[in-house]
Amino acid sequence: MSIHPQPHPLAGKTVAVDLGGGLVDYTVEDWWDRVAGMSWTVARENPACLKYAVRAAVGRLPLDDEVVYGKSGLGHLVHVSELGGAR
């Protein structure tokens, strides 16, 4: 796995995402691999990674490392395909 060399273009911005209960404001921190230094797929017992694994399975989201970490209350992983426009 290669860590993204540059910050995500939406880092620090708030976007609209659906985390399973309708659209919410989500503030992007950065690519998950830049935040954690590893792929989400090997982050054992991390609540954000476990929740994303369930959402990915149910929603048929890609299982690649094109995910960002951010917050909407608690921390969540979101695939780039789920990101709405900046608010």
PDB file of N, CA, C and O in Angstrom:
ATOM      1  N   MET A   1       0.835  -1.169   0.000  1.00  0.00           N
ATOM      2  CA  MET A   1       0.000   0.000   0.000  1.00  0.00           C
ATOM      3  C   MET A   1       0.882   1.234   0.000  1.00  0.00           C
ATOM      4  O   MET A   1       1.876   1.310   0.722  1.00  0.00           O
ATOM      5  N   SER A   2       0.507   2.176  -0.805  1.00  0.00           N
ATOM      6  CA  SER A   2       1.232   3.435  -0.898  1.00  0.00           C
ATOM      7  C   SER A   2       0.412   4.527  -0.233  1.00  0.00           C
ATOM      8  O   SER A   2      -0.772   4.686  -0.527  1.00  0.00           O
ATOM      9  N   ILE A   3       1.033   5.274   0.655  1.00  0.00           N
ATOM     10  CA  ILE A   3       0.330   6.378   1.319  1.00  0.00           C
ATOM     11  C   ILE A   3       0.216   7.537   0.335  1.00  0.00           C
ATOM     12  O   ILE A   3       1.166   7.867  -0.375  1.00  0.00           O
ATOM     13  N   HIS A   4      -0.961   8.143   0.309  1.00  0.00           N
ATOM     14  CA  HIS A   4      -1.169   9.293  -0.576  1.00  0.00           C
ATOM     15  C   HIS A   4      -0.127  10.369  -0.259  1.00  0.00           C
ATOM     16  O   HIS A   4       0.019  10.758   0.900  1.00  0.00           O
ATOM     17  N   PRO A   5       0.595  10.852  -1.264  1.00  0.00           N
ATOM     18  CA  PRO A   5       1.668  11.819  -1.005  1.00  0.00           C
ATOM     19  C   PRO A   5       1.175  13.235  -0.692  1.00  0.00           C
ATOM     20  O   PRO A   5       1.880  14.003  -0.037  1.00  0.00           O
ATOM     21  N   GLN A   6      -0.016  13.581  -1.149  1.00  0.00           N
ATOM     22  CA  GLN A   6      -0.538  14.934  -0.954  1.00  0.00           C
ATOM     23  C   GLN A   6      -1.837  14.880  -0.143  1.00  0.00           C
ATOM     24  O   GLN A   6      -2.546  13.874  -0.181  1.00  0.00           O
ATOM     25  N   PRO A   7      -2.153  15.949   0.588  1.00  0.00           N
ATOM     26  CA  PRO A   7      -3.434  15.996   1.297  1.00  0.00           C
ATOM     27  C   PRO A   7      -4.596  15.899   0.308  1.00  0.00           C
ATOM     28  O   PRO A   7      -4.466  16.272  -0.858  1.00  0.00           O
ATOM     29  N   HIS A   8      -5.717  15.400   0.784  1.00  0.00           N
ATOM     30  CA  HIS A   8      -6.915  15.347  -0.050  1.00  0.00           C
ATOM     31  C   HIS A   8      -7.337  16.778  -0.379  1.00  0.00           C
ATOM     32  O   HIS A   8      -7.239  17.654   0.479  1.00  0.00           O
ATOM     33  N   PRO A   9      -7.806  17.034  -1.607  1.00  0.00           N
ATOM     34  CA  PRO A   9      -8.203  18.388  -1.991  1.00  0.00           C
ATOM     35  C   PRO A   9      -9.294  19.005  -1.105  1.00  0.00           C
ATOM     36  O   PRO A   9      -9.399  20.229  -1.024  1.00  0.00           O
ATOM     37  N   LEU A  10     -10.097  18.182  -0.450  1.00  0.00           N
ATOM     38  CA  LEU A  10     -11.158  18.710   0.418  1.00  0.00           C
ATOM     39  C   LEU A  10     -10.756  18.744   1.892  1.00  0.00           C
ATOM     40  O   LEU A  10     -11.596  19.020   2.749  1.00  0.00           O
ATOM     41  N   ALA A  11      -9.489  18.469   2.201  1.00  0.00           N
ATOM     42  CA  ALA A  11      -9.036  18.473   3.598  1.00  0.00           C
ATOM     43  C   ALA A  11      -9.349  19.829   4.231  1.00  0.00           C
ATOM     44  O   ALA A  11      -9.010  20.880   3.688  1.00  0.00           O
ATOM     45  N   GLY A  12     -10.002  19.780   5.387  1.00  0.00           N
ATOM     46  CA  GLY A  12     -10.377  20.988   6.104  1.00  0.00           C
ATOM     47  C   GLY A  12     -11.713  21.575   5.686  1.00  0.00           C
ATOM     48  O   GLY A  12     -12.175  22.551   6.278  1.00  0.00           O
ATOM     49  N   LYS A  13     -12.333  20.996   4.682  1.00  0.00           N
ATOM     50  CA  LYS A  13     -13.616  21.501   4.184  1.00  0.00           C
ATOM     51  C   LYS A  13     -14.760  20.616   4.683  1.00  0.00           C
ATOM     52  O   LYS A  13     -14.559  19.447   5.011  1.00  0.00           O
ATOM     53  N   THR A  14     -15.953  21.190   4.733  1.00  0.00           N
ATOM     54  CA  THR A  14     -17.148  20.458   5.133  1.00  0.00           C
ATOM     55  C   THR A  14     -17.971  20.143   3.897  1.00  0.00           C
ATOM     56  O   THR A  14     -18.227  21.013   3.065  1.00  0.00           O
ATOM     57  N   VAL A  15     -18.382  18.890   3.791  1.00  0.00           N
ATOM     58  CA  VAL A  15     -19.156  18.412   2.648  1.00  0.00           C
ATOM     59  C   VAL A  15     -20.393  17.678   3.166  1.00  0.00           C
ATOM     60  O   VAL A  15     -20.506  17.396   4.359  1.00  0.00           O
ATOM     61  N   ALA A  16     -21.309  17.376   2.259  1.00  0.00           N
ATOM     62  CA  ALA A  16     -22.495  16.600   2.606  1.00  0.00           C
ATOM     63  C   ALA A  16     -22.254  15.142   2.261  1.00  0.00           C
ATOM     64  O   ALA A  16     -21.861  14.830   1.136  1.00  0.00           O
ATOM     65  N   VAL A  17     -22.484  14.241   3.214  1.00  0.00           N
ATOM     66  CA  VAL A  17     -22.368  12.804   2.958  1.00  0.00           C
ATOM     67  C   VAL A  17     -23.529  12.083   3.631  1.00  0.00           C
ATOM     68  O   VAL A  17     -24.145  12.590   4.568  1.00  0.00           O
ATOM     69  N   ASP A  18     -23.804  10.895   3.129  1.00  0.00           N
ATOM     70  CA  ASP A  18     -24.825  10.043   3.735  1.00  0.00           C
ATOM     71  C   ASP A  18     -24.109   8.899   4.428  1.00  0.00           C
ATOM     72  O   ASP A  18     -23.540   8.021   3.779  1.00  0.00           O
ATOM     73  N   LEU A  19     -24.141   8.918   5.748  1.00  0.00           N
ATOM     74  CA  LEU A  19     -23.488   7.871   6.533  1.00  0.00           C
ATOM     75  C   LEU A  19     -24.454   6.766   6.917  1.00  0.00           C
ATOM     76  O   LEU A  19     -24.172   5.957   7.801  1.00  0.00           O
ATOM     77  N   GLY A  20     -25.596   6.738   6.244  1.00  0.00           N
ATOM     78  CA  GLY A  20     -26.566   5.684   6.493  1.00  0.00           C
ATOM     79  C   GLY A  20     -27.882   6.182   7.041  1.00  0.00           C
ATOM     80  O   GLY A  20     -28.830   5.405   7.150  1.00  0.00           O
ATOM     81  N   GLY A  21     -27.971   7.452   7.391  1.00  0.00           N
ATOM     82  CA  GLY A  21     -29.221   7.975   7.937  1.00  0.00           C
ATOM     83  C   GLY A  21     -29.629   9.291   7.303  1.00  0.00           C
ATOM     84  O   GLY A  21     -30.324  10.093   7.927  1.00  0.00           O
ATOM     85  N   GLY A  22     -29.207   9.518   6.078  1.00  0.00           N
ATOM     86  CA  GLY A  22     -29.483  10.783   5.402  1.00  0.00           C
ATOM     87  C   GLY A  22     -28.251  11.673   5.398  1.00  0.00           C
ATOM     88  O   GLY A  22     -27.245  11.365   6.037  1.00  0.00           O
ATOM     89  N   LEU A  23     -28.342  12.769   4.677  1.00  0.00           N
ATOM     90  CA  LEU A  23     -27.198  13.664   4.533  1.00  0.00           C
ATOM     91  C   LEU A  23     -26.850  14.362   5.840  1.00  0.00           C
ATOM     92  O   LEU A  23     -27.722  14.831   6.572  1.00  0.00           O
ATOM     93  N   VAL A  24     -25.545  14.415   6.110  1.00  0.00           N
ATOM     94  CA  VAL A  24     -25.021  15.118   7.276  1.00  0.00           C
ATOM     95  C   VAL A  24     -23.812  15.936   6.836  1.00  0.00           C
ATOM     96  O   VAL A  24     -23.193  15.646   5.812  1.00  0.00           O
ATOM     97  N   ASP A  25     -23.484  16.957   7.616  1.00  0.00           N
ATOM     98  CA  ASP A  25     -22.261  17.713   7.381  1.00  0.00           C
ATOM     99  C   ASP A  25     -21.083  16.881   7.884  1.00  0.00           C
ATOM    100  O   ASP A  25     -21.120  16.327   8.983  1.00  0.00           O
ATOM    101  N   TYR A  26     -20.050  16.804   7.070  1.00  0.00           N
ATOM    102  CA  TYR A  26     -18.875  15.969   7.347  1.00  0.00           C
ATOM    103  C   TYR A  26     -17.639  16.798   7.031  1.00  0.00           C
ATOM    104  O   TYR A  26     -17.465  17.252   5.901  1.00  0.00           O
ATOM    105  N   THR A  27     -16.789  16.993   8.018  1.00  0.00           N
ATOM    106  CA  THR A  27     -15.563  17.757   7.813  1.00  0.00           C
ATOM    107  C   THR A  27     -14.419  16.797   7.537  1.00  0.00           C
ATOM    108  O   THR A  27     -14.051  15.984   8.384  1.00  0.00           O
ATOM    109  N   VAL A  28     -13.866  16.905   6.342  1.00  0.00           N
ATOM    110  CA  VAL A  28     -12.783  16.028   5.898  1.00  0.00           C
ATOM    111  C   VAL A  28     -11.485  16.439   6.588  1.00  0.00           C
ATOM    112  O   VAL A  28     -11.083  17.601   6.532  1.00  0.00           O
ATOM    113  N   GLU A  29     -10.834  15.478   7.238  1.00  0.00           N
ATOM    114  CA  GLU A  29      -9.515  15.753   7.827  1.00  0.00           C
ATOM    115  C   GLU A  29      -8.432  15.521   6.770  1.00  0.00           C
ATOM    116  O   GLU A  29      -7.634  16.415   6.490  1.00  0.00           O
ATOM    117  N   ASP A  30      -8.405  14.318   6.184  1.00  0.00           N
ATOM    118  CA  ASP A  30      -7.422  13.985   5.146  1.00  0.00           C
ATOM    119  C   ASP A  30      -7.641  12.537   4.742  1.00  0.00           C
ATOM    120  O   ASP A  30      -8.520  11.852   5.266  1.00  0.00           O
ATOM    121  N   TRP A  31      -6.819  12.084   3.796  1.00  0.00           N
ATOM    122  CA  TRP A  31      -6.832  10.662   3.444  1.00  0.00           C
ATOM    123  C   TRP A  31      -6.602   9.854   4.709  1.00  0.00           C
ATOM    124  O   TRP A  31      -5.792  10.250   5.548  1.00  0.00           O
ATOM    125  N   TRP A  32      -7.293   8.733   4.868  1.00  0.00           N
ATOM    126  CA  TRP A  32      -7.113   7.888   6.040  1.00  0.00           C
ATOM    127  C   TRP A  32      -5.663   7.433   6.177  1.00  0.00           C
ATOM    128  O   TRP A  32      -5.117   7.445   7.280  1.00  0.00           O
ATOM    129  N   ASP A  33      -5.033   7.032   5.074  1.00  0.00           N
ATOM    130  CA  ASP A  33      -3.670   6.510   5.187  1.00  0.00           C
ATOM    131  C   ASP A  33      -2.672   7.586   5.619  1.00  0.00           C
ATOM    132  O   ASP A  33      -1.636   7.257   6.197  1.00  0.00           O
ATOM    133  N   ARG A  34      -2.956   8.849   5.355  1.00  0.00           N
ATOM    134  CA  ARG A  34      -2.095   9.932   5.835  1.00  0.00           C
ATOM    135  C   ARG A  34      -2.340  10.207   7.316  1.00  0.00           C
ATOM    136  O   ARG A  34      -1.417  10.573   8.043  1.00  0.00           O
ATOM    137  N   VAL A  35      -3.580  10.030   7.761  1.00  0.00           N
ATOM    138  CA  VAL A  35      -3.916  10.245   9.170  1.00  0.00           C
ATOM    139  C   VAL A  35      -3.339   9.129  10.032  1.00  0.00           C
ATOM    140  O   VAL A  35      -2.733   9.387  11.072  1.00  0.00           O
ATOM    141  N   ALA A  36      -3.531   7.889   9.595  1.00  0.00           N
ATOM    142  CA  ALA A  36      -3.166   6.728  10.418  1.00  0.00           C
ATOM    143  C   ALA A  36      -1.831   6.088  10.056  1.00  0.00           C
ATOM    144  O   ALA A  36      -1.266   5.341  10.854  1.00  0.00           O
ATOM    145  N   GLY A  37      -1.325   6.375   8.859  1.00  0.00           N
ATOM    146  CA  GLY A  37      -0.061   5.765   8.449  1.00  0.00           C
ATOM    147  C   GLY A  37      -0.207   4.334   7.981  1.00  0.00           C
ATOM    148  O   GLY A  37       0.780   3.605   7.882  1.00  0.00           O
ATOM    149  N   MET A  38      -1.442   3.922   7.691  1.00  0.00           N
ATOM    150  CA  MET A  38      -1.694   2.553   7.247  1.00  0.00           C
ATOM    151  C   MET A  38      -3.023   2.490   6.518  1.00  0.00           C
ATOM    152  O   MET A  38      -3.830   3.417   6.586  1.00  0.00           O
ATOM    153  N   SER A  39      -3.239   1.397   5.826  1.00  0.00           N
ATOM    154  CA  SER A  39      -4.509   1.143   5.161  1.00  0.00           C
ATOM    155  C   SER A  39      -5.601   0.909   6.201  1.00  0.00           C
ATOM    156  O   SER A  39      -5.340   0.365   7.274  1.00  0.00           O
ATOM    157  N   TRP A  40      -6.806   1.316   5.882  1.00  0.00           N
ATOM    158  CA  TRP A  40      -7.933   1.059   6.785  1.00  0.00           C
ATOM    159  C   TRP A  40      -8.177  -0.434   6.918  1.00  0.00           C
ATOM    160  O   TRP A  40      -8.731  -0.884   7.921  1.00  0.00           O
ATOM    161  N   THR A  41      -7.765  -1.214   5.909  1.00  0.00           N
ATOM    162  CA  THR A  41      -8.030  -2.657   5.916  1.00  0.00           C
ATOM    163  C   THR A  41      -7.208  -3.412   6.947  1.00  0.00           C
ATOM    164  O   THR A  41      -7.516  -4.564   7.252  1.00  0.00           O
ATOM    165  N   VAL A  42      -6.168  -2.790   7.491  1.00  0.00           N
ATOM    166  CA  VAL A  42      -5.338  -3.459   8.497  1.00  0.00           C
ATOM    167  C   VAL A  42      -5.407  -2.762   9.858  1.00  0.00           C
ATOM    168  O   VAL A  42      -4.679  -3.134  10.779  1.00  0.00           O
ATOM    169  N   ALA A  43      -6.253  -1.780   9.990  1.00  0.00           N
ATOM    170  CA  ALA A  43      -6.390  -1.044  11.250  1.00  0.00           C
ATOM    171  C   ALA A  43      -7.306  -1.837  12.180  1.00  0.00           C
ATOM    172  O   ALA A  43      -8.505  -1.567  12.255  1.00  0.00           O
ATOM    173  N   ARG A  44      -6.762  -2.777  12.858  1.00  0.00           N
ATOM    174  CA  ARG A  44      -7.521  -3.673  13.732  1.00  0.00           C
ATOM    175  C   ARG A  44      -8.202  -2.929  14.876  1.00  0.00           C
ATOM    176  O   ARG A  44      -7.596  -2.082  15.532  1.00  0.00           O
ATOM    177  N   GLU A  45      -9.446  -3.252  15.099  1.00  0.00           N
ATOM    178  CA  GLU A  45     -10.235  -2.747  16.223  1.00  0.00           C
ATOM    179  C   GLU A  45     -10.457  -1.242  16.204  1.00  0.00           C
ATOM    180  O   GLU A  45     -10.804  -0.667  17.235  1.00  0.00           O
ATOM    181  N   ASN A  46     -10.267  -0.590  15.067  1.00  0.00           N
ATOM    182  CA  ASN A  46     -10.548   0.833  14.969  1.00  0.00           C
ATOM    183  C   ASN A  46     -12.029   0.995  14.633  1.00  0.00           C
ATOM    184  O   ASN A  46     -12.477   0.484  13.607  1.00  0.00           O
ATOM    185  N   PRO A  47     -12.799   1.691  15.467  1.00  0.00           N
ATOM    186  CA  PRO A  47     -14.243   1.806  15.238  1.00  0.00           C
ATOM    187  C   PRO A  47     -14.605   2.409  13.879  1.00  0.00           C
ATOM    188  O   PRO A  47     -15.539   1.936  13.232  1.00  0.00           O
ATOM    189  N   ALA A  48     -13.892   3.434  13.438  1.00  0.00           N
ATOM    190  CA  ALA A  48     -14.209   4.060  12.150  1.00  0.00           C
ATOM    191  C   ALA A  48     -13.980   3.078  11.005  1.00  0.00           C
ATOM    192  O   ALA A  48     -14.761   3.037  10.055  1.00  0.00           O
ATOM    193  N   CYS A  49     -12.917   2.293  11.094  1.00  0.00           N
ATOM    194  CA  CYS A  49     -12.618   1.311  10.043  1.00  0.00           C
ATOM    195  C   CYS A  49     -13.620   0.164  10.049  1.00  0.00           C
ATOM    196  O   CYS A  49     -14.047  -0.298   8.991  1.00  0.00           O
ATOM    197  N   LEU A  50     -13.994  -0.291  11.232  1.00  0.00           N
ATOM    198  CA  LEU A  50     -14.980  -1.369  11.327  1.00  0.00           C
ATOM    199  C   LEU A  50     -16.333  -0.917  10.771  1.00  0.00           C
ATOM    200  O   LEU A  50     -16.999  -1.665  10.056  1.00  0.00           O
ATOM    201  N   LYS A  51     -16.730   0.306  11.105  1.00  0.00           N
ATOM    202  CA  LYS A  51     -18.004   0.812  10.604  1.00  0.00           C
ATOM    203  C   LYS A  51     -17.965   0.963   9.085  1.00  0.00           C
ATOM    204  O   LYS A  51     -18.945   0.657   8.405  1.00  0.00           O
ATOM    205  N   TYR A  52     -16.826   1.440   8.544  1.00  0.00           N
ATOM    206  CA  TYR A  52     -16.717   1.566   7.091  1.00  0.00           C
ATOM    207  C   TYR A  52     -16.779   0.191   6.431  1.00  0.00           C
ATOM    208  O   TYR A  52     -17.393   0.046   5.374  1.00  0.00           O
ATOM    209  N   ALA A  53     -16.156  -0.818   7.032  1.00  0.00           N
ATOM    210  CA  ALA A  53     -16.191  -2.168   6.462  1.00  0.00           C
ATOM    211  C   ALA A  53     -17.633  -2.663   6.330  1.00  0.00           C
ATOM    212  O   ALA A  53     -17.989  -3.281   5.327  1.00  0.00           O
ATOM    213  N   VAL A  54     -18.454  -2.393   7.335  1.00  0.00           N
ATOM    214  CA  VAL A  54     -19.860  -2.796   7.288  1.00  0.00           C
ATOM    215  C   VAL A  54     -20.602  -1.992   6.219  1.00  0.00           C
ATOM    216  O   VAL A  54     -21.339  -2.559   5.412  1.00  0.00           O
ATOM    217  N   ARG A  55     -20.404  -0.662   6.214  1.00  0.00           N
ATOM    218  CA  ARG A  55     -21.064   0.171   5.196  1.00  0.00           C
ATOM    219  C   ARG A  55     -20.625  -0.230   3.794  1.00  0.00           C
ATOM    220  O   ARG A  55     -21.434  -0.233   2.865  1.00  0.00           O
ATOM    221  N   ALA A  56     -19.341  -0.571   3.635  1.00  0.00           N
ATOM    222  CA  ALA A  56     -18.825  -0.967   2.313  1.00  0.00           C
ATOM    223  C   ALA A  56     -19.467  -2.270   1.862  1.00  0.00           C
ATOM    224  O   ALA A  56     -19.821  -2.416   0.692  1.00  0.00           O
ATOM    225  N   ALA A  57     -19.619  -3.210   2.773  1.00  0.00           N
ATOM    226  CA  ALA A  57     -20.221  -4.488   2.416  1.00  0.00           C
ATOM    227  C   ALA A  57     -21.692  -4.322   2.040  1.00  0.00           C
ATOM    228  O   ALA A  57     -22.144  -4.863   1.031  1.00  0.00           O
ATOM    229  N   VAL A  58     -22.426  -3.582   2.844  1.00  0.00           N
ATOM    230  CA  VAL A  58     -23.853  -3.391   2.602  1.00  0.00           C
ATOM    231  C   VAL A  58     -24.095  -2.524   1.366  1.00  0.00           C
ATOM    232  O   VAL A  58     -24.968  -2.819   0.551  1.00  0.00           O
ATOM    233  N   GLY A  59     -23.312  -1.452   1.239  1.00  0.00           N
ATOM    234  CA  GLY A  59     -23.505  -0.508   0.143  1.00  0.00           C
ATOM    235  C   GLY A  59     -22.683  -0.795  -1.093  1.00  0.00           C
ATOM    236  O   GLY A  59     -22.693  -0.018  -2.047  1.00  0.00           O
ATOM    237  N   ARG A  60     -21.968  -1.914  -1.080  1.00  0.00           N
ATOM    238  CA  ARG A  60     -21.110  -2.293  -2.211  1.00  0.00           C
ATOM    239  C   ARG A  60     -20.143  -1.182  -2.595  1.00  0.00           C
ATOM    240  O   ARG A  60     -19.972  -0.860  -3.771  1.00  0.00           O
ATOM    241  N   LEU A  61     -19.523  -0.611  -1.587  1.00  0.00           N
ATOM    242  CA  LEU A  61     -18.512   0.410  -1.816  1.00  0.00           C
ATOM    243  C   LEU A  61     -17.183  -0.263  -2.145  1.00  0.00           C
ATOM    244  O   LEU A  61     -16.953  -1.403  -1.743  1.00  0.00           O
ATOM    245  N   PRO A  62     -16.306   0.429  -2.871  1.00  0.00           N
ATOM    246  CA  PRO A  62     -15.005  -0.160  -3.186  1.00  0.00           C
ATOM    247  C   PRO A  62     -14.203  -0.449  -1.914  1.00  0.00           C
ATOM    248  O   PRO A  62     -14.321   0.266  -0.919  1.00  0.00           O
ATOM    249  N   LEU A  63     -13.402  -1.485  -1.960  1.00  0.00           N
ATOM    250  CA  LEU A  63     -12.579  -1.872  -0.812  1.00  0.00           C
ATOM    251  C   LEU A  63     -11.129  -1.422  -1.000  1.00  0.00           C
ATOM    252  O   LEU A  63     -10.201  -2.079  -0.530  1.00  0.00           O
ATOM    253  N   ASP A  64     -10.947  -0.297  -1.691  1.00  0.00           N
ATOM    254  CA  ASP A  64      -9.599   0.220  -1.920  1.00  0.00           C
ATOM    255  C   ASP A  64      -9.247   1.253  -0.833  1.00  0.00           C
ATOM    256  O   ASP A  64      -9.997   1.438   0.125  1.00  0.00           O
ATOM    257  N   ASP A  65      -8.122   1.905  -0.996  1.00  0.00           N
ATOM    258  CA  ASP A  65      -7.680   2.887  -0.010  1.00  0.00           C
ATOM    259  C   ASP A  65      -8.015   4.325  -0.392  1.00  0.00           C
ATOM    260  O   ASP A  65      -7.370   5.262   0.078  1.00  0.00           O
ATOM    261  N   GLU A  66      -9.006   4.495  -1.230  1.00  0.00           N
ATOM    262  CA  GLU A  66      -9.449   5.830  -1.621  1.00  0.00           C
ATOM    263  C   GLU A  66     -10.512   6.326  -0.645  1.00  0.00           C
ATOM    264  O   GLU A  66     -11.625   6.679  -1.037  1.00  0.00           O
ATOM    265  N   VAL A  67     -10.143   6.343   0.633  1.00  0.00           N
ATOM    266  CA  VAL A  67     -11.049   6.763   1.698  1.00  0.00           C
ATOM    267  C   VAL A  67     -10.426   7.903   2.486  1.00  0.00           C
ATOM    268  O   VAL A  67      -9.210   7.976   2.666  1.00  0.00           O
ATOM    269  N   VAL A  68     -11.297   8.787   2.948  1.00  0.00           N
ATOM    270  CA  VAL A  68     -10.854   9.897   3.782  1.00  0.00           C
ATOM    271  C   VAL A  68     -11.396   9.705   5.189  1.00  0.00           C
ATOM    272  O   VAL A  68     -12.400   9.026   5.403  1.00  0.00           O
ATOM    273  N   TYR A  69     -10.708  10.320   6.140  1.00  0.00           N
ATOM    274  CA  TYR A  69     -11.168  10.343   7.519  1.00  0.00           C
ATOM    275  C   TYR A  69     -11.684  11.743   7.805  1.00  0.00           C
ATOM    276  O   TYR A  69     -11.084  12.736   7.395  1.00  0.00           O
ATOM    277  N   GLY A  70     -12.787  11.808   8.502  1.00  0.00           N
ATOM    278  CA  GLY A  70     -13.335  13.098   8.877  1.00  0.00           C
ATOM    279  C   GLY A  70     -14.324  12.927  10.006  1.00  0.00           C
ATOM    280  O   GLY A  70     -14.497  11.839  10.555  1.00  0.00           O
ATOM    281  N   LYS A  71     -14.966  14.023  10.336  1.00  0.00           N
ATOM    282  CA  LYS A  71     -15.875  13.980  11.480  1.00  0.00           C
ATOM    283  C   LYS A  71     -17.231  14.571  11.159  1.00  0.00           C
ATOM    284  O   LYS A  71     -17.367  15.589  10.479  1.00  0.00           O
ATOM    285  N   SER A  72     -18.212  13.886  11.678  1.00  0.00           N
ATOM    286  CA  SER A  72     -19.585  14.352  11.764  1.00  0.00           C
ATOM    287  C   SER A  72     -20.015  13.914  13.155  1.00  0.00           C
ATOM    288  O   SER A  72     -20.701  12.906  13.323  1.00  0.00           O
ATOM    289  N   GLY A  73     -19.602  14.684  14.136  1.00  0.00           N
ATOM    290  CA  GLY A  73     -19.717  14.233  15.520  1.00  0.00           C
ATOM    291  C   GLY A  73     -18.531  13.326  15.798  1.00  0.00           C
ATOM    292  O   GLY A  73     -17.470  13.789  16.217  1.00  0.00           O
ATOM    293  N   LEU A  74     -18.715  12.030  15.562  1.00  0.00           N
ATOM    294  CA  LEU A  74     -17.629  11.061  15.700  1.00  0.00           C
ATOM    295  C   LEU A  74     -16.843  10.960  14.403  1.00  0.00           C
ATOM    296  O   LEU A  74     -17.260  11.491  13.374  1.00  0.00           O
ATOM    297  N   GLY A  75     -15.698  10.274  14.454  1.00  0.00           N
ATOM    298  CA  GLY A  75     -14.894  10.076  13.258  1.00  0.00           C
ATOM    299  C   GLY A  75     -15.465   8.968  12.379  1.00  0.00           C
ATOM    300  O   GLY A  75     -15.942   7.948  12.875  1.00  0.00           O
ATOM    301  N   HIS A  76     -15.408   9.187  11.060  1.00  0.00           N
ATOM    302  CA  HIS A  76     -15.924   8.228  10.086  1.00  0.00           C
ATOM    303  C   HIS A  76     -14.998   8.170   8.882  1.00  0.00           C
ATOM    304  O   HIS A  76     -14.340   9.153   8.541  1.00  0.00           O
ATOM    305  N   LEU A  77     -14.953   7.015   8.246  1.00  0.00           N
ATOM    306  CA  LEU A  77     -14.301   6.881   6.954  1.00  0.00           C
ATOM    307  C   LEU A  77     -15.359   6.997   5.871  1.00  0.00           C
ATOM    308  O   LEU A  77     -16.470   6.486   6.010  1.00  0.00           O
ATOM    309  N   VAL A  78     -15.001   7.672   4.797  1.00  0.00           N
ATOM    310  CA  VAL A  78     -15.905   7.862   3.672  1.00  0.00           C
ATOM    311  C   VAL A  78     -15.114   7.619   2.394  1.00  0.00           C
ATOM    312  O   VAL A  78     -14.010   8.139   2.236  1.00  0.00           O
ATOM    313  N   HIS A  79     -15.675   6.834   1.486  1.00  0.00           N
ATOM    314  CA  HIS A  79     -15.032   6.620   0.193  1.00  0.00           C
ATOM    315  C   HIS A  79     -15.188   7.883  -0.641  1.00  0.00           C
ATOM    316  O   HIS A  79     -16.197   8.580  -0.538  1.00  0.00           O
ATOM    317  N   VAL A  80     -14.185   8.179  -1.471  1.00  0.00           N
ATOM    318  CA  VAL A  80     -14.248   9.407  -2.268  1.00  0.00           C
ATOM    319  C   VAL A  80     -15.480   9.454  -3.163  1.00  0.00           C
ATOM    320  O   VAL A  80     -15.952  10.541  -3.496  1.00  0.00           O
ATOM    321  N   SER A  81     -16.005   8.314  -3.553  1.00  0.00           N
ATOM    322  CA  SER A  81     -17.198   8.285  -4.396  1.00  0.00           C
ATOM    323  C   SER A  81     -18.442   8.773  -3.651  1.00  0.00           C
ATOM    324  O   SER A  81     -19.455   9.076  -4.281  1.00  0.00           O
ATOM    325  N   GLU A  82     -18.382   8.854  -2.332  1.00  0.00           N
ATOM    326  CA  GLU A  82     -19.516   9.295  -1.519  1.00  0.00           C
ATOM    327  C   GLU A  82     -19.497  10.784  -1.194  1.00  0.00           C
ATOM    328  O   GLU A  82     -20.479  11.321  -0.681  1.00  0.00           O
ATOM    329  N   LEU A  83     -18.384  11.452  -1.489  1.00  0.00           N
ATOM    330  CA  LEU A  83     -18.232  12.846  -1.097  1.00  0.00           C
ATOM    331  C   LEU A  83     -19.078  13.775  -1.952  1.00  0.00           C
ATOM    332  O   LEU A  83     -19.037  13.721  -3.181  1.00  0.00           O
ATOM    333  N   GLY A  84     -19.841  14.621  -1.288  1.00  0.00           N
ATOM    334  CA  GLY A  84     -20.590  15.654  -1.978  1.00  0.00           C
ATOM    335  C   GLY A  84     -19.711  16.884  -2.152  1.00  0.00           C
ATOM    336  O   GLY A  84     -18.534  16.868  -1.792  1.00  0.00           O
ATOM    337  N   GLY A  85     -20.266  17.920  -2.690  1.00  0.00           N
ATOM    338  CA  GLY A  85     -19.526  19.159  -2.869  1.00  0.00           C
ATOM    339  C   GLY A  85     -19.303  19.888  -1.565  1.00  0.00           C
ATOM    340  O   GLY A  85     -20.049  19.711  -0.602  1.00  0.00           O
ATOM    341  N   ALA A  86     -18.260  20.718  -1.541  1.00  0.00           N
ATOM    342  CA  ALA A  86     -17.959  21.514  -0.352  1.00  0.00           C
ATOM    343  C   ALA A  86     -19.084  22.507  -0.088  1.00  0.00           C
ATOM    344  O   ALA A  86     -19.702  23.035  -1.013  1.00  0.00           O
ATOM    345  N   ARG A  87     -19.333  22.746   1.193  1.00  0.00           N
ATOM    346  CA  ARG A  87     -20.386  23.702   1.586  1.00  0.00           C
ATOM    347  C   ARG A  87     -19.761  25.024   1.972  1.00  0.00           C
ATOM    348  O   ARG A  87     -20.472  25.961   2.333  1.00  0.00           O
TER     349      ARG A  87
END
